[in-house]
Amino acid sequence: MQFTYDSLAKSDVLKIENENYKHIIKARRHKVGDILAFRNLEDSFLYFYEITLIDKRSAILNLKSSEEKIVEVNNKLHIGWCIVDPKTIEKELPYLNELGVEKITFIPCDYSQNNFKLNIEKMEKILINSSQQCGRSSYIKLEMASSLDEFIKANPDSFMINFSNKNIEECKSEIKIVIIGCEGGFSKAEVENFNKEKIVGFNTPLILKSQTAVTAVASKILI
């Protein structure tokens, strides 16, 4: 782990309990006097704490120093992801976070299954764990849109990934916002109502799953 997340990191004294205690004291076997890096993931600072007291269920740490350290990719990417199975999303989130995706907005589309319910709190915990591992100084912002039309109105510069003779390589430097379909892709009406000049595809004859397409897009644009 590159750092430990604690929402209170910045305060002069930290008391760690539960999962952080188990990980730092029980698993990593840190002792009194050790210096550990923390982030609150709200600002861009690393906070360095010294363990000063350990008991059976908690530990006390005192702030020793701080350092502003921004760890982010240079490019920005906002993904509009038509809703798929939450298990699929949760599995893919760490990879997208490591690649540096800035924001994901989940969109109910014509082929989305209406019974899928997204647990944003659970997904944020997955992203926090990912940032602790990869060192990113933030994590992906997660939002919900009420419809594809609403998303496009709010983000008129969006591109769409679909079957197209226009390859994403031709315009990837222009893409800051991109819409990925769910399993089954986009409906005929959704495609027809979209700006044809902003529909792009991959140089492959193969049909990609939604999660494959979303990771491929992020990789091409961000790294």
SULBEL-V777852 format. One record per backbone hydrogen bond with DSSP energy under -0.5 kcal/mol. CO is the residue of the C=O (numbers start at 1). NH is the residue of the N-H. E is the energy in kcal/mol with one decimal. If there is no record, write none. Layout:
# SULBEL-V777852
CO|NH|E, CO|NH|E
This chain:
# SULBEL-V777852
4|39|-2.0, 6|9|-2.2, 8|11|-2.2, 11|10|-0.6, 12|63|-2.9, 14|16|-0.6, 14|61|-2.9, 16|59|-1.6, 17|20|-0.9, 17|21|-1.3, 18|22|-2.6, 19|23|-2.6, 20|24|-2.8, 21|25|-2.5, 21|26|-1.2, 22|27|-2.6, 23|28|-2.4, 24|30|-2.3, 31|34|-2.2, 34|51|-2.4, 36|49|-2.9, 37|4|-2.0, 38|47|-3.0, 39|6|-2.3, 44|69|-2.7, 46|67|-2.4, 47|38|-2.7, 47|49|-0.6, 48|64|-3.3, 48|65|-1.4, 49|36|-3.0, 50|62|-2.5, 51|33|-2.8, 53|60|-2.6, 58|55|-2.9, 59|16|-2.3, 60|52|-2.8, 60|53|-1.5, 61|14|-2.7, 62|50|-2.7, 65|48|-2.9, 67|46|-3.2, 67|69|-0.5, 69|71|-0.6, 70|72|-0.5, 71|137|-1.8, 77|79|-0.5, 77|102|-1.7, 77|103|-1.5, 78|178|-2.2, 79|81|-0.7, 79|105|-3.0, 80|82|-0.7, 80|180|-2.9, 81|107|-2.1, 85|88|-1.0, 85|89|-1.8, 86|90|-3.0, 87|91|-1.7, 88|92|-1.5, 89|93|-1.9, 90|94|-0.5, 92|95|-0.6, 92|96|-1.9, 93|97|-2.6, 94|98|-2.3, 95|99|-1.8, 96|100|-0.9, 96|101|-2.1, 97|100|-0.6, 102|141|-2.3, 103|79|-2.8, 104|106|-0.5, 104|143|-2.3, 105|81|-2.4, 106|145|-2.6, 107|83|-2.4, 107|109|-0.6, 108|148|-0.5, 109|112|-1.5, 112|114|-0.5, 113|116|-1.5, 118|120|-1.0, 119|123|-2.1, 120|124|-2.4, 121|125|-1.6, 122|126|-1.8, 123|127|-2.1, 124|128|-2.4, 125|129|-2.2, 126|130|-2.0, 127|131|-2.5, 128|132|-2.2, 129|133|-1.5, 130|134|-2.7, 131|135|-2.1, 132|2|-3.2, 132|3|-0.8, 141|104|-2.7, 143|106|-2.7, 145|108|-0.6, 147|151|-1.9, 148|152|-2.5, 149|153|-2.4, 150|154|-2.0, 151|155|-1.6, 155|158|-1.7, 159|179|-2.7, 160|162|-0.7, 160|200|-2.9, 165|167|-0.7, 166|201|-2.4, 167|170|-1.7, 168|171|-1.1, 168|172|-0.8, 171|174|-2.1, 171|175|-0.8, 172|175|-0.5, 174|176|-0.7, 176|78|-2.8, 177|159|-2.1, 178|80|-3.2, 179|161|-2.3, 180|82|-2.8, 182|185|-2.6, 185|182|-0.6, 187|191|-2.0, 188|192|-2.6, 189|193|-1.8, 191|194|-1.3, 195|198|-1.9, 196|199|-1.4, 198|160|-2.7, 198|200|-0.6, 200|162|-2.7, 201|168|-2.7, 202|204|-1.9, 206|208|-0.6, 209|213|-2.6, 210|214|-2.3, 211|215|-1.5, 212|216|-2.4, 213|217|-2.5, 214|218|-1.9, 215|219|-2.3, 216|220|-2.4, 217|221|-2.2, 218|222|-2.4, 219|223|-1.7
